[in-house]
């Protein structure tokens, strides 16, 4: 069985950097992943930016009210469905190529 990975990004008002983080996941050579983004009630245009990505492996979950950073991290992590999870410590980071490889 092929291992599947979950990458999760807890974010709050990160519209200015989230595209780079998403692009770094899309650039990976390993195809069996899901990207879970937990939006901590952002007031910027994060949702509009994420709507540009039609990849079904990318999921956006929005909280109705703002929570603390640890709660956002935990909520986002709990939405991951795969056996292996990789977290971005913060949403302005990008995965190196190849962080996930099929070799």
C-alpha positions, 0 to 999 in steps of 0.5 A: 500500500502506498503511504499517504500524507496529510500536510496541514497549515493553520493560518490567520490573515495569511493571504500574502504568503499562503500561495507560496506555501500551497505552490510548494506542496503542489510542486512535490513529486509525491502525489499521494497527499492532502493539504488541510488549511485551517482558517482562524477567522481571517479578515483578509482575502484568504478565501478568494486566493484559495478559490483559485486552486481547483485541486481536490487534495486541497481543503479549506476549513474556516472557523466562525470565530477567532481562536488562539494559535494552539487551538487553530493548530489542533483543530487543523491537525484533527482534520487530517485523514491520513496516517502520516501528517506534516505540519507547517510550523507557520503558514509563511513557510514553503516545503523544499523540493522534494520534501516528499518524493516517490523515490 
